[in-house]
Amino acid sequence: MTWSIAQFAVAWSALASLQAHAAPTALPCGAGPEGMACIAGGPFVRGTDGEPVNARPKATVWVQTYWMDLREVTFGEYKACERKGKCPKAGPKYSDFNRPKQAMTGVNWFDARAYCQAAGKRLPTEAEWEKAARGPDGALHPWGDEPATCKRAVIMDKSGRSCGVKKLHSQPEKGRVLEVATRPAGAYGLFDMSGNSWEWVADWYSPSYGKCGAACAGQDPKGPCAGADRCPGHAEKIVRGGSWYWPAHMATGVWRRPHAPGNEPFHHFGFRCAKDVAGTD
Protein backbone atom coordinates (compact mmCIF):
# COMPACT_ATOMS: atom_id res chain seq x y z
CA MET A 1 0.00 0.00 0.00
CA THR A 2 1.32 3.41 -0.99
CA TRP A 3 0.19 6.37 1.08
CA SER A 4 -0.39 9.79 -0.37
CA ILE A 5 1.06 12.82 1.39
CA ALA A 6 -2.45 13.72 2.53
CA GLN A 7 -3.06 10.25 4.00
CA PHE A 8 0.28 10.32 5.81
CA ALA A 9 -0.54 13.75 7.25
CA VAL A 10 -3.90 12.49 8.54
CA ALA A 11 -2.28 9.43 10.15
CA TRP A 12 0.47 11.51 11.75
CA SER A 13 -2.09 13.95 13.13
CA ALA A 14 -4.14 11.09 14.59
CA LEU A 15 -1.06 9.60 16.25
CA ALA A 16 -0.06 12.97 17.71
CA SER A 17 -3.59 13.47 19.01
CA LEU A 18 -3.57 10.04 20.65
CA GLN A 19 -0.21 10.70 22.29
CA ALA A 20 -1.35 14.10 23.53
CA HIS A 21 -4.54 12.58 24.93
CA ALA A 22 -2.59 9.84 26.69
CA ALA A 23 0.02 12.17 28.15
CA PRO A 24 -0.48 12.92 31.85
CA THR A 25 -1.52 16.41 32.86
CA ALA A 26 0.65 18.08 35.48
CA LEU A 27 -1.32 19.63 38.32
CA PRO A 28 -0.65 23.27 39.19
CA CYS A 29 1.30 24.00 42.35
CA GLY A 30 -1.01 26.53 43.90
CA ALA A 31 -0.13 27.97 47.28
CA GLY A 32 1.63 25.30 49.26
CA PRO A 33 2.71 24.53 52.80
CA GLU A 34 5.35 26.68 54.46
CA GLY A 35 8.83 25.20 54.30
CA MET A 36 8.17 23.14 51.18
CA ALA A 37 9.03 23.59 47.50
CA CYS A 38 6.78 22.68 44.61
CA ILE A 39 8.26 20.16 42.19
CA ALA A 40 6.35 20.59 38.94
CA GLY A 41 5.02 17.40 37.40
CA GLY A 42 6.54 16.01 34.24
CA PRO A 43 9.24 13.72 32.91
CA PHE A 44 12.77 13.52 34.26
CA VAL A 45 15.89 11.45 33.73
CA ARG A 46 16.26 8.80 36.42
CA GLY A 47 19.09 6.33 36.98
CA THR A 48 22.37 5.83 35.17
CA ASP A 49 24.05 3.50 32.70
CA GLY A 50 27.23 3.74 34.78
CA GLU A 51 27.79 3.41 38.52
CA PRO A 52 26.22 2.26 40.74
CA VAL A 53 24.91 -0.78 38.93
CA ASN A 54 21.78 -0.87 41.10
CA ALA A 55 20.69 2.42 39.49
CA ARG A 56 20.67 1.01 35.96
CA PRO A 57 19.36 1.65 33.40
CA LYS A 58 18.99 5.36 32.74
CA ALA A 59 15.42 6.05 31.70
CA THR A 60 12.78 8.75 31.56
CA VAL A 61 9.93 8.47 34.05
CA TRP A 62 7.06 10.82 34.86
CA VAL A 63 5.96 12.07 38.28
CA GLN A 64 2.97 14.19 39.22
CA THR A 65 3.42 17.59 40.84
CA TYR A 66 4.23 17.37 44.55
CA TRP A 67 5.67 19.30 47.47
CA MET A 68 9.03 18.51 49.06
CA ASP A 69 10.50 19.72 52.35
CA LEU A 70 13.15 22.35 51.77
CA ARG A 71 15.26 20.89 54.56
CA GLU A 72 15.89 17.63 56.32
CA VAL A 73 13.74 17.13 59.41
CA THR A 74 15.71 18.44 62.39
CA PHE A 75 16.41 16.93 65.79
CA GLY A 76 14.32 19.65 67.42
CA GLU A 77 11.34 19.04 65.13
CA TYR A 78 11.35 15.31 65.67
CA LYS A 79 11.65 15.62 69.46
CA ALA A 80 8.72 18.04 69.49
CA CYS A 81 6.68 15.35 67.72
CA GLU A 82 7.79 12.84 70.37
CA ARG A 83 6.65 15.13 73.17
CA LYS A 84 3.21 15.37 71.58
CA GLY A 85 3.00 11.57 71.59
CA LYS A 86 2.75 11.40 67.82
CA CYS A 87 6.21 9.99 67.02
CA PRO A 88 8.06 6.95 68.37
CA LYS A 89 11.05 7.62 70.58
CA ALA A 90 14.14 7.60 68.38
CA GLY A 91 17.38 9.36 67.86
CA PRO A 92 21.12 9.38 67.48
CA LYS A 93 23.56 7.29 69.48
CA TYR A 94 26.52 9.55 68.79
CA SER A 95 27.24 12.44 71.11
CA ASP A 96 26.95 16.00 69.76
CA PHE A 97 24.13 14.97 67.42
CA ASN A 98 21.37 16.57 69.48
CA ARG A 99 21.52 20.22 68.52
CA PRO A 100 18.02 21.47 67.67
CA LYS A 101 18.84 22.41 64.08
CA GLN A 102 20.98 19.40 63.24
CA ALA A 103 19.41 16.93 60.85
CA MET A 104 17.59 14.26 62.83
CA THR A 105 19.46 10.96 62.63
CA GLY A 106 19.05 7.49 64.09
CA VAL A 107 15.46 6.97 62.97
CA ASN A 108 14.24 3.83 61.30
CA TRP A 109 11.91 3.85 58.31
CA PHE A 110 8.79 3.51 60.49
CA ASP A 111 9.83 6.45 62.67
CA ALA A 112 10.30 8.61 59.56
CA ARG A 113 6.92 7.61 58.17
CA ALA A 114 5.23 8.32 61.51
CA TYR A 115 6.69 11.82 61.66
CA CYS A 116 5.59 12.64 58.11
CA GLN A 117 2.08 11.33 58.78
CA ALA A 118 1.83 13.37 61.97
CA ALA A 119 2.76 16.43 59.93
CA GLY A 120 0.06 15.69 57.32
CA LYS A 121 2.70 14.59 54.83
CA ARG A 122 4.33 11.36 53.63
CA LEU A 123 7.72 9.99 52.72
CA PRO A 124 8.70 10.78 49.12
CA THR A 125 8.83 7.95 46.63
CA GLU A 126 12.28 7.15 45.35
CA ALA A 127 11.41 8.67 41.97
CA GLU A 128 10.21 11.88 43.63
CA TRP A 129 13.35 12.07 45.73
CA GLU A 130 15.57 11.62 42.69
CA LYS A 131 13.76 14.22 40.60
CA ALA A 132 14.04 16.70 43.46
CA ALA A 133 17.77 15.96 43.78
CA ARG A 134 18.66 16.01 40.07
CA GLY A 135 16.24 18.46 38.53
CA PRO A 136 14.26 17.84 35.31
CA ASP A 137 17.37 17.44 33.16
CA GLY A 138 18.92 14.62 35.15
CA ALA A 139 22.04 16.34 36.47
CA LEU A 140 24.20 14.17 38.71
CA HIS A 141 23.91 16.57 41.66
CA PRO A 142 21.46 19.26 42.81
CA TRP A 143 23.82 21.94 41.46
CA GLY A 144 24.72 20.22 38.17
CA ASP A 145 27.29 17.69 37.05
CA GLU A 146 30.31 19.16 38.86
CA PRO A 147 31.68 16.85 41.59
CA ALA A 148 30.61 17.14 45.21
CA THR A 149 32.98 19.23 47.31
CA CYS A 150 32.77 20.60 50.83
CA LYS A 151 31.69 23.95 49.42
CA ARG A 152 28.62 22.27 47.98
CA ALA A 153 27.83 19.41 50.38
CA VAL A 154 28.57 18.00 53.84
CA ILE A 155 30.62 14.90 53.05
CA MET A 156 33.88 13.21 53.94
CA ASP A 157 36.87 14.67 52.13
CA LYS A 158 40.63 14.79 52.72
CA SER A 159 40.05 17.05 55.74
CA GLY A 160 37.93 14.34 57.37
CA ARG A 161 34.30 13.47 57.94
CA SER A 162 31.84 16.37 58.02
CA CYS A 163 34.37 18.27 55.91
CA GLY A 164 36.66 18.25 58.94
CA VAL A 165 34.11 19.39 61.54
CA LYS A 166 34.67 17.33 64.68
CA LYS A 167 32.35 16.24 67.45
CA LEU A 168 32.76 17.83 70.87
CA HIS A 169 34.25 15.77 73.71
CA SER A 170 33.95 12.40 72.03
CA GLN A 171 36.18 9.66 70.73
CA PRO A 172 36.59 7.90 68.40
CA GLU A 173 36.25 10.79 65.99
CA LYS A 174 33.50 10.17 63.42
CA GLY A 175 32.57 13.74 62.57
CA ARG A 176 28.97 14.86 63.00
CA VAL A 177 25.90 15.65 61.02
CA LEU A 178 25.64 19.42 60.65
CA GLU A 179 22.82 21.86 61.10
CA VAL A 180 20.51 21.81 58.09
CA ALA A 181 21.01 24.23 55.18
CA THR A 182 24.67 25.02 55.79
CA ARG A 183 25.34 24.67 52.06
CA PRO A 184 23.74 26.53 49.15
CA ALA A 185 20.36 25.36 47.91
CA GLY A 186 20.30 23.23 44.79
CA ALA A 187 17.57 22.27 42.35
CA TYR A 188 14.13 23.61 43.30
CA GLY A 189 15.65 25.52 46.24
CA LEU A 190 16.16 22.38 48.34
CA PHE A 191 19.00 22.04 50.84
CA ASP A 192 21.21 19.03 51.62
CA MET A 193 19.90 16.72 48.94
CA SER A 194 23.57 15.84 48.57
CA GLY A 195 25.35 14.88 51.77
CA ASN A 196 24.73 15.71 55.45
CA SER A 197 22.30 12.86 56.21
CA TRP A 198 21.12 9.80 54.31
CA GLU A 199 17.36 10.12 53.75
CA TRP A 200 14.74 7.37 53.86
CA VAL A 201 12.33 7.09 50.91
CA ALA A 202 9.07 5.17 50.68
CA ASP A 203 9.97 2.37 48.24
CA TRP A 204 11.05 -1.21 48.75
CA TYR A 205 14.45 -1.94 47.26
CA SER A 206 15.13 -3.88 44.07
CA PRO A 207 18.65 -4.76 42.85
CA SER A 208 18.18 -2.44 39.85
CA TYR A 209 15.47 -0.53 38.06
CA GLY A 210 15.72 -3.05 35.26
CA LYS A 211 15.02 -5.97 37.60
CA CYS A 212 12.23 -4.01 39.26
CA GLY A 213 10.50 -3.73 35.89
CA ALA A 214 7.12 -2.05 35.44
CA ALA A 215 6.83 -1.20 39.14
CA CYS A 216 9.74 1.22 38.75
CA ALA A 217 8.78 2.61 35.34
CA GLY A 218 6.20 4.82 33.67
CA GLN A 219 4.09 7.33 35.56
CA ASP A 220 4.49 7.88 39.31
CA PRO A 221 6.41 4.65 39.99
CA LYS A 222 6.26 3.50 43.61
CA GLY A 223 8.57 0.51 43.39
CA PRO A 224 7.81 -3.11 44.32
CA CYS A 225 4.30 -3.76 45.65
CA ALA A 226 3.55 -0.04 45.16
CA GLY A 227 5.11 0.57 48.56
CA ALA A 228 2.61 -1.62 50.46
CA ASP A 229 3.47 -2.44 54.08
CA ARG A 230 4.23 -6.04 53.15
CA CYS A 231 6.09 -6.98 49.98
CA PRO A 232 7.00 -10.67 49.56
CA GLY A 233 10.58 -11.12 48.42
CA HIS A 234 11.63 -7.64 49.48
CA ALA A 235 13.15 -7.00 52.90
CA GLU A 236 14.91 -3.65 52.51
CA LYS A 237 13.92 -0.03 52.01
CA ILE A 238 16.21 2.67 50.57
CA VAL A 239 18.15 5.69 51.76
CA ARG A 240 19.40 8.32 49.37
CA GLY A 241 21.79 11.26 49.15
CA GLY A 242 24.98 10.30 50.99
CA SER A 243 26.07 11.80 54.29
CA TRP A 244 28.68 13.53 56.42
CA TYR A 245 30.29 10.12 57.01
CA TRP A 246 30.84 8.98 53.41
CA PRO A 247 32.83 10.35 50.46
CA ALA A 248 31.71 12.34 47.45
CA HIS A 249 30.92 9.45 45.10
CA MET A 250 27.94 8.48 47.28
CA ALA A 251 26.56 12.01 47.51
CA THR A 252 24.92 11.94 44.08
CA GLY A 253 21.37 11.93 42.83
CA VAL A 254 21.70 8.33 41.62
CA TRP A 255 23.37 6.46 44.51
CA ARG A 256 20.98 3.94 46.10
CA ARG A 257 21.67 2.34 49.49
CA PRO A 258 19.43 -0.49 50.72
CA HIS A 259 18.81 -1.11 54.41
CA ALA A 260 16.36 -2.92 56.65
CA PRO A 261 13.41 -0.65 57.51
CA GLY A 262 13.86 -1.45 61.20
CA ASN A 263 17.36 0.08 60.95
CA GLU A 264 19.12 -3.08 62.11
CA PRO A 265 22.07 -2.87 62.27
CA PHE A 266 21.70 0.68 63.56
CA HIS A 267 22.74 3.60 61.34
CA HIS A 268 22.36 7.34 61.63
CA PHE A 269 19.85 7.87 58.82
CA GLY A 270 17.54 10.86 58.49
CA PHE A 271 14.69 11.94 56.23
CA ARG A 272 12.49 14.69 54.82
CA CYS A 273 8.81 14.62 53.87
CA ALA A 274 6.75 15.15 50.74
CA LYS A 275 3.10 16.05 50.14
CA ASP A 276 0.61 15.72 47.31
CA VAL A 277 -0.54 18.99 45.76
CA ALA A 278 -4.18 17.91 45.90
CA GLY A 279 -5.90 19.40 48.91
CA THR A 280 -3.37 22.18 49.56
CA ASP A 281 -4.76 25.67 50.04
Secondary structure, 3 states (H helix, E strand, C coil): CCCCHHHHHHHHHHHHHHHHHHCCCCCCCCCCCCCEEEECCEEEEECCCCCCHHHCCCEEEEECCEEEECCCCEHHHHHHHHHCCCCCCCCCCCCCCCCCCEECCCCCHHHHHHHHHHCCCECCCHHHHHHHHHCCCCCCECCECCCCCCCCCECEECCEHHHHCCCCCCCCCCCCCCECCCCCCCHHHCCCCCECCCEEECCCCCCCHHHHHHHHCCECCCCHHHHCCCCCCCCCEEEECCCCCCEHHHCCCCCEEEECCCCCCCCCCECCCEEECCCCC
